[in-house]
Amino acid sequence: MIFNHIYQTPSPFDNLLLVSDGKVLTGLHFLKTPNANFKQTELPVFQEVSHWLDIYFSGREPDFTSQFRIDNATPFRRDVLEIVRQIPFGRTVTYGDIAAQMAKKHGIERMSAQAVGRAVGWNPIGIIVPCHRVVGAGNKLVGYGGGIENKIALLELEKI
């Protein structure tokens, strides 16, 4: 069974949809539709993630990570998202940086930054798996599944 909860974000962010299997977080997405009609459920996992988000949106790095699970990821996506998870609060890396790490890990000369970009863009656990901290070459702000306005606001929140 799938459970949903809407987290009310501070301005200027869009609200967040939290998704769970009842035990762990399985999705964290910015809502494009402000009045999305989801059946709200209160679960301990939603309380924990909401507490994490409260700390994060206050401009501080939470000192814990809520339990989550990433379903249906290919090994490539898992590897890329594991690198993304390691990006420190208040820092950014480029798609090319991640591609270089992936190439080194797999013992190959080069890895496509575009392939890395597709894997980063697939991320189902936004903010906690901080794909907003991945930028284009020359620190150019490029696509973000949660909307470029939210990406800019997240980076400003982290004082990047």
C-alpha positions as CSV (number, residue, x, y, z in Angstrom):
1,M,0.0,0.0,0.0
2,I,1.2,3.5,-0.8
3,F,0.7,6.4,1.7
4,N,1.0,10.1,1.1
5,H,1.6,13.2,3.2
6,I,1.9,16.8,2.1
7,Y,4.6,18.8,3.8
8,Q,3.9,22.5,3.9
9,T,7.2,24.3,3.0
10,P,8.1,27.8,3.8
11,S,8.0,30.5,1.1
12,P,9.2,30.5,-1.7
13,F,9.3,26.7,-2.0
14,D,6.5,24.5,-3.5
15,N,5.1,22.1,-1.0
16,L,6.4,18.6,-0.9
17,L,4.7,15.2,-1.4
18,L,6.1,12.5,0.9
19,V,5.4,8.9,-0.1
20,S,5.8,5.8,2.0
21,D,5.1,2.1,2.0
22,G,4.1,2.5,5.6
23,K,7.5,1.9,7.1
24,V,10.1,4.0,5.2
25,L,10.1,6.9,2.8
26,T,9.9,5.9,-0.8
27,G,9.4,9.3,-2.5
28,L,10.0,13.0,-1.8
29,H,8.9,15.3,-4.6
30,F,8.0,19.0,-5.0
31,L,4.3,19.4,-5.9
32,K,3.8,21.3,-9.1
33,T,0.1,21.6,-8.3
34,P,-0.4,23.6,-5.2
35,N,-3.8,22.1,-4.4
36,A,-3.0,18.5,-5.3
37,N,-5.7,16.2,-3.9
38,F,-4.0,13.4,-2.0
39,K,-5.4,11.4,0.8
40,Q,-3.2,12.4,3.8
41,T,-1.9,9.8,6.1
42,E,-0.1,10.3,9.4
43,L,2.7,7.8,10.0
44,P,5.8,7.8,12.2
45,V,8.0,8.0,9.1
46,F,6.2,11.1,7.9
47,Q,6.7,12.7,11.4
48,E,10.4,11.9,11.3
49,V,10.9,13.2,7.7
50,S,8.9,16.3,8.6
51,H,11.2,16.9,11.5
52,W,14.2,16.5,9.2
53,L,12.7,19.0,6.8
54,D,11.9,21.5,9.6
55,I,15.5,21.5,10.5
56,Y,16.7,21.7,6.9
57,F,14.3,24.6,6.0
58,S,15.5,26.5,9.0
59,G,18.9,26.6,7.2
60,R,20.7,24.0,9.2
61,E,22.0,20.6,8.3
62,P,20.0,17.8,10.0
63,D,22.2,15.5,12.1
64,F,20.3,12.4,11.2
65,T,18.8,10.9,8.0
66,S,15.3,9.4,7.8
67,Q,15.1,5.9,6.6
68,F,14.3,5.7,2.9
69,R,14.4,3.2,0.2
70,I,15.0,3.7,-3.5
71,D,13.0,1.3,-5.6
72,N,13.5,0.2,-9.2
73,A,16.9,1.8,-9.6
74,T,19.4,0.3,-12.0
75,P,22.9,-0.4,-10.6
76,F,24.1,2.7,-12.5
77,R,21.4,4.9,-10.9
78,R,22.2,3.5,-7.5
79,D,25.9,4.2,-7.9
80,V,25.2,7.8,-9.1
81,L,22.8,8.5,-6.3
82,E,25.2,7.1,-3.7
83,I,27.7,9.7,-4.9
84,V,25.0,12.4,-4.8
85,R,24.2,11.4,-1.2
86,Q,27.8,12.2,-0.2
87,I,27.7,15.9,-1.4
88,P,28.1,18.0,1.7
89,F,25.5,20.5,2.8
90,G,26.4,23.9,1.3
91,R,28.6,22.5,-1.5
92,T,28.0,21.6,-5.2
93,V,29.5,19.3,-7.7
94,T,29.1,19.1,-11.4
95,Y,27.7,16.3,-13.5
96,G,31.2,16.0,-15.0
97,D,32.7,15.5,-11.5
98,I,30.3,12.7,-10.8
99,A,31.0,11.2,-14.3
100,A,34.7,11.2,-13.5
101,Q,34.1,9.4,-10.2
102,M,31.9,6.9,-11.9
103,A,34.5,6.3,-14.6
104,K,37.2,5.7,-12.0
105,K,35.0,3.4,-10.0
106,H,34.3,1.3,-13.0
107,G,37.8,1.4,-14.3
108,I,37.0,3.1,-17.6
109,E,38.5,6.2,-19.2
110,R,35.3,8.3,-19.5
111,M,31.7,8.4,-18.4
112,S,29.0,10.5,-20.0
113,A,28.0,13.5,-17.9
114,Q,24.6,13.3,-19.8
115,A,24.0,9.8,-18.5
116,V,24.9,10.9,-15.0
117,G,22.4,13.8,-15.5
118,R,19.6,11.4,-16.4
119,A,20.4,9.3,-13.3
120,V,20.4,12.4,-11.1
121,G,17.2,13.6,-12.6
122,W,15.5,10.2,-11.9
123,N,16.1,10.6,-8.1
124,P,12.9,9.8,-6.2
125,I,14.1,11.1,-2.8
126,G,14.7,14.8,-3.5
127,I,16.5,17.0,-0.9
128,I,17.5,14.1,1.3
129,V,19.4,12.7,-1.6
130,P,20.5,16.2,-2.6
131,C,20.4,16.2,-6.4
132,H,19.8,20.0,-6.2
133,R,23.6,20.2,-5.3
134,V,24.5,19.0,-8.8
135,V,25.2,21.7,-11.3
136,G,26.4,22.0,-14.9
137,A,29.9,22.8,-16.1
138,G,31.1,26.2,-14.9
139,N,28.5,26.0,-12.0
140,K,25.7,26.6,-14.5
141,L,22.3,26.0,-13.0
142,V,20.6,23.4,-15.3
143,G,17.5,21.3,-15.1
144,Y,15.9,20.1,-11.9
145,G,13.0,17.8,-11.6
146,G,11.5,19.8,-8.8
147,G,11.6,23.0,-10.8
148,I,14.6,25.4,-11.3
149,E,13.0,27.9,-9.0
150,N,13.1,25.4,-6.1
151,K,16.7,24.4,-7.0
152,I,17.8,28.1,-6.8
153,A,15.9,28.5,-3.5
154,L,17.5,25.4,-2.1
155,L,21.0,26.5,-3.0
156,E,20.3,29.9,-1.5
157,L,19.0,28.3,1.7
158,E,22.3,26.4,1.9
159,K,24.2,29.7,1.1
160,I,25.8,28.3,-2.0
